[in-house]
Amino acid sequence: MKSPLKTIHGNQGPASIRKPQRGWHSAGFCPWGNFPRTRPRISSLRRVRQTEGSSLDGLKSAVSWLVLGLALILVCLPAGGWANGAVENQEAASQEKNALSPVWSSRFQIEIYGGAATLNPSDLNLFVDYDNHIQEFFFDSYLAYKTRSGALRSWDVRRDGERKKIKIGLPFGLRLKYRWNSSISVSLGFKYIFGRRSTDFQYDYIQTMTWGDKFTETENHNPYTLSAGGWAPLFGLHLSQGLSDNLSLEAFLAGGPIFARCRYASDWSYRLMIQEEVNPSQGTNAPYLAFEREGHLEEEGTGTGLAVEAGLRLDWSFGRRWGVFAEAGYAYQRVKSLSGEGHEVNGVESSSWENSWSLRSEEISTYWGETRLEFPTNFRPQSGDDRRVRDFSLNLSGLQVRLGIVFRI
């Protein structure tokens, strides 16, 4: 009887495995065939089916912005004193009220906050769309074609889990605020926002061959991770209006640089099990392992962009020294240029690279169909076939709701 592997994939089998070329992360299968390299995560799966800035620079920039912000606040101090002196008569009329109001008992206050934000780093989330489409094309579409053509009797798939996109972020931070007068305040703060999705999932593709054997291809990811985040020094302007002795309403606008990072990582394994058909009177043969491979693919990026946020806030004071607040608004946080390292382990082979991130296109043509995809990556093919579509953009913008506590000093 013909080798089942040769029957499915042509006249080549495991003995003809050639040196991997950064095979597709989600299936480092027996790499039969030869495809042009365009992305780390696709070449090995293709071979199965086809013939069958740096952190230190960011820290320096943050320190520079911090020094500038402190200088601005120090300039505001005498300016605030001059302004108060210029309107001394008006201030004198409200001194008694301010002395009794816990809302204005101190010019300086420290705020600590945390909350939740909508987050859609759409370019980074393209990893999920790309990997799902590749799996559907090289498994579902391929097996459906083989069934229609009579090469398979039937096939089925069992799915346990799925790839997931980043949709929610967690912002938290610290803010030092100086009250210039009864309505205007300025602030210097630091904010960090982070979003992450890490999932474990497994797909089993069960194929019944025309001669009765059963093939089970298992693709497992443990884990499959997308993460994105950044921290920003923010300089803010705050306009407030007292509603009562203990309650005030505020509108705020703040901005500054954001130092962001993103990461894609997948630990994967692939296994092919074969169960041969036997005479029913002889029982059932136990399945045996025909091939397996495991690997890891990781790509990282860092960059600097702009962060601007605006919103409304409600303050409640409890005594002269502390209070709580709730604020809601929108934050624009985008980095338009990122670069970083990549690393892949595919079976016994490994490789590393470092490049800027971009969106690239890929056209795949096989005997069972054609497809065109766009995907993010910092990998560049050595062949020079660079089908770059545009720069990669890390978008951390979204609606934010935050709760915090105030300490007046």
N, C-alpha and C positions, 0 to 999 in steps of 0.2 A: 504493500500500500504506500502511496505517496506520503511524504512528510506533510503533516497538517500545516506547518508553518510555511512550507514551500507552496502548498496549495493556495493559501491565502495571499501571500506576499510575493509570489513569483518563484523563480528558481534560485533565489538567494535565501539563506537561512542564517542562524546565529553565527556560524563560522565565518561569515563574510562581514561581520561588524567592523566598520572602519573607525578611524579616530573621530570621536565626537567633536562637533564644532559648536559649543555652547547650545546644547539641545534645549528644546522647549521645556520650561520649568515644570509644567503640569503633567508631562509624560515623557520620561527619558527612555522611551522604548527602544527595542532593537532597531538601530538606526540604519535600515536598508535604504538604498537609493541615494541620490545626490541632488541637493537643492542649493541655489544661490543663497548666501547668508544675508539676511536683512535684520534679524532680531534674535537675541539669545534664546527666547522661549519657544521658538517654532521649529527649528531645523530638525530636531530629533523626531518629533511627531510627524513631520513631513516625511522623513525617511521611512517611517513605519508604513505610511499609507501610499506613498507615491509610486513606486515601481510596481507598485508594489515596488563762594568765597570762604574763606576760612573763618573759624570761630574766633581766632585772635583778632582779626581785622574787625569783626563785629563788636568785640569787647571794647576795642579802642574807640570805635565810633560811638558806642553807647556812653562811654565815659565822657567823650567830648560833648555829647548832647546833655548829659547830666550837669557838667560844669556850666554850660550855657544856660540851662534852666535855673540853676541856683543863682547865677549872676542876675538873671532877669528878676527873680524874686527879691534879691537884695536891692535891686534898683527900685522895685515897687515899694519897698518899705519906706524910704524917705519920700517917695512920690505920694504914697498914701498919707504920710504925715503932713506933707505940704497941702494936699487936697483937703485934709481935715481942718488944717489951720485956715485955709481960704474960706471954708464954710463954717467957721467956728460958731457963729451965732445959730446956724441951723442945727449943728450937732449938739449944742448946749441944750436946745429945746428937747432933744430926744435922749439925752444922757440918762435921765432917770429911768426911762422905759428900757433902754439897753442894759442898764445895771441890774434891772430886775428880771429881764428876759433871759432864760437859760439858752435860748437859741444864739444869742450874740454875747455870751459870757467870755469868749476868748477869740483872738484873731487867728490863731493857728489851731489846726485840727488834723489828726491822722485818721485815715479811713482804710478799712480792710473789707474787701468784698469778694463774692463768688456768685456764680449763677450758671445759666445755660444759654446756648446760642444755636441758631440754625446754621448749618455749615454745609457747603456743597463745593468742594474743590473739584470742579467738573473735569479738568484735564487729568488729575490724578485718578479720579473714579473711572476714567476710560480703561484702566487696567482690567476692571471687572467686565466691562462690555467686550473688550478684545478677547480675554480668556474664555468667556462664555461662548463667543462666536466661534473661536477656534475649536473648542471642544465639540460644539454642535456640528461643525463642518467635517472634522476628521473622525468623529464617532457616529453621530446620529445620521447625518446625510450619507456618509460612506456606507454604513450598514444597511440603510434603507435602499440604496442603489444596489448593493450586493444581493439583497433579497429580491428586488424587482427583476434583476438579471438572472436569477436562479442559482447563484453561487452560494446562497445561504437558504436554509429551510425557514428559519425564523430568528428573531432577536428580541431582546427585552432589556430594559435598564432599570436598576434600583438606585435611587438617589437618597443619600442621607446627608442633609445640610446643603449649603450653597455659599457662593461668594457674596459678600455684602459690601455696599458702598458706605462712605463716611457721610452722615447726615446731621449729626449733632456734635457740637463742641462744648468744652467746659472752660469758660473764662474766669480768671480770678486775678486779683491784684492788690496793690497798695498805693495810696495817694496821700500826699502832703498838700494841704490847702491853706492859703492865706487870705483872710477877709480884708479886702482893700477898703470897702465901706459897707454900709448896711445892705447894699444890693449887689455888689460886684465882688467876686473872689477869683483868684488865680490859683493854679495847682500844678504840681509836678508829680507824676505817678509812673508806676511800672505795671504793665499788664501782661499776662501770659494766657494764651488760648491753645487748646490741644484737642484734637479729635483722632479717634483710632477705632478701627474695626478689625478684629482678629477672629477667624472662624476655623473650625475643623470640619471637613466634609469628605465624603467618599462616594464614588460612582462605580457601579458594577455593571458592565455590559456583557450580557449572557447571550451567546450565539450558538444556535444549533446548526451544525453543518449538514450538507446534503447526504453524507454517508453516516450520520447519526452521532458523531462525536459532539461534545459540548465544550466550547471555549468560553472562559470568563476572563475578561480584561478588567482589572481593578485599578482605579486611579484614586490616590489618597493624598490629601493635603493636611498637614498637621504641624504648624498652623499656616493659614493664608492671611497675610497682614497688610493693611494699608494704614498709614499714620501721617498726620500733618499737624504742624503747630508753629508757634512763633511767640516771641516776647518783644515788647515795645515800650520805650520811654515816651510818655505822653505829656504834653504841655496843654493845660486846659484853661478855658474862660467860663465862668459860672455866673449866671444872673438869677437872683433869688427874690422871692416875694413872700413876706410873712403872711400866713393865714390866721394864725393865733399865736399865743405866747409859746406854744410847744410844737407848732406845726408850720412848715414852710414848703413852698413849691419852687423848683429850680429848673432852669434850662441850661444845658451845658454843651460845649463844643471843645474837642481836644484832638490833637494830632501829633505825629512824630514818625520816626522811622520804625520799621518792623524787621526783625531778624528771624527769618523763617527756615523751616526744615521740613522735608517730606521723605517718606521711606516706603518702599514696596519690598516685601519678602515672602518667600514661599518655600517651605520644606515639603517636598513631594516624594512619592514612591509610586512605582508601577509594577504590576504583577500579572503574568499570564498563566492561568491554570487550565489544564486540559483533562477532560474526562472522556475516555474512549468508550464507545458503545460495544457491548458484548452480547452474546446469546442470552436471552432472558433466563434460560434454564441455569446459566452459570452465575447469576447474580449481577451485581453492578460493580464496575471497577471504581476504585477511589481516584479522585482527581490528583494529578501530580503537577508540580511546578515546572513550567517550561522555560520561563524567563522572568527576571526581575531586575529592576534598577531603581536607585534612589538618588536624590540630589537636592540642591539648594540654589536658589537664585535671589539676589538682593540688589537693589538699586537705591541710592540715596542722593539727595540734593539739598543744597543750602543756597540762600540768596537774601538780598536786602530790598525792601520795598517801602511803600507808604501806607500809613495807618491813620485814618480819620474817623472819629465817632461823634455822634450827636444824639441827644435824647432829652427826656424829662425825668424829674426825680422828685420824690416826696420824702421829707425829713420829719422824724418824730424825735423830740428831745425828752430825755428822762433825767432831770436835774441839770446842773450847770456843766458837768464834765463828760457826759456821754449821751449817745442817742443811736438810733437806727435809721436806715433809709432803704427805699426801694426805687430802682431806676430801670427804665426801659428805653431802647433806642436802636439805632442801626450803626454798624461799624463797617467801614470800607477798609479792607486789608488785603492788599494784592502785591505779589512779587512776580515780576515779569521776566526775570532772568535767574536761572538756577544752574548749578553745576555740582558734580559730585562723583563718587566712586560706584562701581558695580563689581559684583563678584558672583561667579557661578561654579558650582560643583555638579558634574554630570557623570555619575558612575565613578570611575577612577580618575577622570580628567577634571582639571580646574583651570580657571582663567580669571583675570581681573582687568579692569579698565577704568578710566577716568575721563569724563567729557562733560560738556554742557548738555542740558536737557532740551529736548524738542519733541514735537509731534511729527511722526513719520507715517508714510503710507505703505501699504503692501498689497500686491495683487497676487492671488493664488489661483492657478489654473490646473485642474486635474481631470482625469477621465470621467469623474462623476459630478463635476461642477466647477464653477468659478466663483470667486468672491473678492471683494476689495475692502480693506480695513485701514483704520487709522489708530495709532497707539502711541503712548508716551514712552520715552526711553532716553538713557544717556549713553547707549551703546552705539558705536559706529562700525559698520562692516569694513573689513580690511580690503574688500574688493573695490571700494570707492563708490559703490552703488548707494548713494545717499539720497533717498527719496524723502527729503525734508519737506514738511507741509508748512510749519510755522514754529515760532518759539513756544516753549512750554510756559504756562502761567499757573502759579499757585494762588488760588483765590480762597481766602479765609473770611470773606465778607459774609454778613448775615445779621439778622435781628438778634438782639441780646436782651435778656432780663437778668437783673442782678440784685442781690440783697447784701447789705453791709452794715457795719457798726462803726460809730464815730467816737473818737477820743479827743477831747479838747485839751490843749496844753497851754 
